Amino acid sequence: LHWVGERRLKNVVCAVDWVPSARFLAPAPPRRAELSESQAERLRNALTLLDSDGSGVFEAAEVVEALRSAEDVTLTEAELQELLRAAGAAGGGRGHALTLGQLTTVLTSGEFRREETGRMRVVVSLAEAETLRCAMHLRQAKGEALVAGRDVALAVRCVAAHDVVLDATPLWTPPYDYQAAAAHNCCRFMDCAMHFTPQELNVLLRSIPAEPARRRIWFTMVLACRRRLSKRWDQTPLARLFALEDEWSMLKQRAQAVRVREAIRDRGLLLHDAFTKFDADQNGLLSLAEIYGALDWLDIPDLSPADILFFVRSITTAAHVTYAEFIEALVSPEELELMHAGGGAGAGADGGAAAA
């Protein structure tokens, strides 16, 4: 018999965190980002937007915003001061602020993406996961190693249940947070999940260094092999993964949002009031021309038509921005989390708290 058509793929439900030898498990050296010319330009544009006073020097608050926008990390006061001291000392700085070059070095250093060598993630079927758990229980009941004479360590995880650990051998230790997040969200992407938080999309952009079109084609081909109800990915957060080039594009998009949000706040407007003001024809949508006029009125620096297209393309696949998309794109990360927790209607329903 010859197979006709595409085969059905099973759901990604379980995965194994596998360490072939626990004694060879070790922290991996930071992977410094090697930027292309276009990536370096996007990073420069993003940092220019985050430099709110245009001084070319990033004070502590601006460094915090840059780290949150680029790495989704929030440092304690002690960690921040140590970072400023170390980066300033290395670059001959003042110790309480960073130059553009010093902040670029920090963001491309890979120091905030801790990983280990000797650890792997393997997707398994339900039958394989059940067999592994059975073997683990039998060996542990006898006080024996999972593999005789080997220091193998593993944990069986449920990808569909927030990567919870179902069973683990005694030698297994949890991975670093970033490594665990990268493995988990790549498994979800393989499973054709469509709903990711901005933090999870940022991890995926780093973990899948491919052109947006290649990501989209791979995803749609895999999705066609799954027996599921048809859903439109272009109406879900996943659409941003197929619109943004890489993590530096997301940083630029976030930097635009920060600068626009702060400019709206400085003019004493709420996000709701700003949308109403920018919507010149009062049709409930912001066209490209209206967005250009709005950003120009807000004095966003170095504004070009390409920036307008980038701003809109990173929010929606349409040629306009709706009220809901405008609010969600410009609220702060804390308020966006509250909105998602409350079903999307909470903090940003009237735009009242979003620009505060």
N, C-alpha and C positions, 0 to 999 in steps of 0.2 A: 504494500500500500504506500502511496506517495501522499505526504501531508500537503493539503491544499489550504492556503490562507495562513494567517498568523496564529501561532499557538497561544493558548491562554496562560498568563502568568499568575502565580499564586500571590496572595497578599504577603507583605513583609510584616510578620507578627512578632517573630522572635529573632534574636541575634545573640552571638556569643562574644564576650570580651575575652580574647584569648591571649595568654602570655606563654609562649613556648618554654621559656626558662626564667623563673623569677629572679635568679641571681644576675641575669644580664639586663634586667629592667633598670633603666637609668634615665635621668632627665636629658632631653635632647637640647643641643645648643640652639639659641634663638635663630629663627630663619629670617634674616634681614631681607626686606623687599627690594628687588632690583627693578626700578621703574623705567618704563619706556618714556619717550619724550612726551607722548600724549598723556600718560598717567601722571608724570611730574607736573605737567601743566594743569591738570585737574586738581592735583593736590595744592598747588600754588593758588589757584582760584579759590579753593575752599578756605584756605587759611587767610587769604585776603578778606573774605567775607566775615570770618570769625574775629578778625582784628577790628573790633567795633570802633575804636578811635583813630584807626588808620596810622598809628604811630610806628608800625613795624616791629613793635615789642609786645609780647604777650604776657600780661600780668597773670596772677594766680587764677582769677575767675575765668579768664579767656583760655588758659591751659586746661582747666577743668572741663569747659565746654568742648574744647577740641578733642580731648580724650574720650568724653562721652559720645561725641558724634562719630569718632573714628573707630573706637574699640569697645564701646558700650561698657566702660568701666567707670566706677566712681571711687576715687581715692580718699582715704582718710586724710585729715589735716597733716598728720605726721608723715604719711606716704607722699603727699604732695610736696611738702617742704623738702623731703629727702630727694625727690625727683628734681626739683628746681635747683637744689644745691649741687647734685651730681652732674646734671646736664650743664649748669652754668659753669662749674669748675672745669669740665671737659672742654668747653668752648670758650673759656675766658670771659664768661658772663658775670652778671652781678649777683646771682644766687637767689634773687626773688622774682625774676622774670626771664623769659626766653626770647631769643631772636627767632626770626623766621627759619633760619637754617638749623638752629638748635631744636626747635619744635619739629621740623621735618625729620631730623635724625631720630627723635624720640618715637615718632609715629611709624617710621619705617624699620625700627630696630627689631620688631618681633618680640620684645620683652613681655608684652601683655598676652602672648599666645603660648602659654606653657604646654609642652608636650613631652611624652616619654618615648624612647626607642624601645623596641622589643614588645610592643603591645599592638594587637590587631583586632579588628571588628569583622566578624563573619556572620552573614545572614544565613539562617538555617530554617528548615521546614518545621512544622509543629511536631512531626514524628521524630525528627532528629533531635529537637529540643527535649522531647519526652525521654528519648533514649539516653541522652547525656545526663539528665537529672536522675534517671534510674541508676546509671553507672556511678554517679557521684554519691548517691545515698548508700548503695551497696558497699562501695569502697570505704566510705566514712564509718559505716557501721562496724566494719572489720578493723578500723584503725589503719587502713592502708592508703598509700598515695594513689591518686587517680591513674597515673601511669607509673608502673613499677620502675624504680631507679631514676625517675625524672622529676624535676621540680616544676611541673606544668601547673599553671594557675589559670582558672577561667571562671567566668560568671555568665549565667544564662539570664538575658534581659528580655523584657516584653516591650518592644518598640511601640506598640499601640497604646501602652499604658504609661506614657511619659518615661519610657526607658527604665522602669522599675526593675530591680534585681530580684529574680525569682529564686535563684540558688547560686552559691559560690563555693569554691574550694577554700580550705584554710589559708593557702598561700596567696590568694587573690587580694589585691589592694585597689581601692578606687582610683580611677585616672584623674588627671587634672581637669578642671571644669571646662576649659576651652576644648580640650581634646574630646571629652565626652560629648559636648554640644555638637562638635563637628561630625562625629561619628553618628550620633542620633539623628541629626537633621539630614544627613546624606541618606540614611536608611529611609527616612520619611519621604524624601524626594524620589528615591527608587520606588517607593510604594505609591507614588503619584498623589501624595497629599498636596493640597492647594492652599491651606490656611497656615501661614507662617507669620510670626511677629516680626517687626523691623529688625530686632536683634538676631533672630534666626535667619532672616534673609541676608544679613550682613555676613554671618558665618558661611552660608551657602555660596555667596559671591566669592569668598576667599577659597572655599574648598573645591569649587568647580571652575578652574581657570580656562574657560572656553568662551567663544563669542556668543552673544545672546541668541543669535539665530540657531547655533548648534545646540545650545541648551534646549531651546524650544522644540526643535525637530526631534531630538532624542526623547524628550518628555512626551510629546504627542504620539510618537511611535510606540512607546511603552504603554501609554494609556490605552491605545487601541487594542492592546493584547490583554486587557483586564475586563472581567465581566462585571461591570458596574453601570449604574445609571449615568447617562451622559450629563456632564457638567461643563460649563464654560469657564476655563481657567482665566480668561481675560477679564472676568468679573470678580476675581479673587485677589488677595495680596500677592499670589505667585506671579502675577503679570509683571511685577517690578523686576523679577529675576530675568525676564526675557526682554526687558527694556534697558536696564543698566549694564554698562560694560563690565564693571568690576567694583571692588569695595571703595575705590577712590571716586567713582561716580556717585556712589551712595553718600560718601562723605560730602561731596559737593552739593548734592541735593539737600542733605541735612543742614549744611552751612547756609544755603539759601533760605531754608525754612527758619533757622535761628535769626538770621539778619532781618528777614521780612517781619517775623513775629515781634522782634525788638523795636523795629521802626514803627509798626502799628501801635505798640504800647507807648512809645515815646510821644506819639501824637494824640494820646489820650483816648484811643478808640478801642472798643471790643472787637473781636473777630467778626461777630455778626454785623456790627456797624460798618466795619471795613468792607465786607463783602457787598453790603447794600450800596455803599458809596462807589465802589469800583464797578458795579453792575449798571453801566450807564443806560442801557436800553431796558432795564428792569424786566428781563426775561428769565431770571433765575439762573443764568449761566454766565460765566466769564469767558469771553472770546479771547483769542490771541492778542488782538488790538487792545482790549480792555486790560488784560494782564500787563501788557507792555506799558500802558499809561499808568497803571497802578504802581508798578515797580519803579518807574521813572519818578513819579510823585513822591515815593518813599525814599528817593535818593540812594537806591542800591548802586554801589560803585561798579564801574567797568561793565555797564549793562550793554548787551548786544542782542540782535535778533536770535543768535544761536543760543544765548542764555535763556531767552523766553521759550524757545522750543524745548530746551533741556528741562526747564522747570515744569512745563506742561507734560512732557513725555514721561517724566519720572513719577507723575501723579496719575495719569490716565492714558488710555489708548485713543481717546476721542480728541477732537480738535477744540474742546472747550473744557472748563472745570465746573463741576456742580458745587452747590453749597456744601454738601456733605464731604466731598473730596477736599474742598478748600479748608474746612474746619479740621479734618483729620490730618491734613498735610502740615498744618501750622501749629497745632497744639503742642505743648511740651510733652516729653516722654512720660512724665508722671501722670499727666492728665489723660494722655492717650491710653495708658494702662487702665486707668479708672473707667474710661469709656468702654474699652473691651470687656472689662469685668462686669460692667453694668448693661451689657448687651448693645453698646454703641450709642445709647441715647443720653447718657449721664452728663458728664461735665461739659461736653461740647454741644449739647442740644441747642442752647441759645447763644453759644459763643461767649458767654459771660465770663467764665473763669479762664478761658483759654489764653487770653492776651494779658492777663493780670500779672 
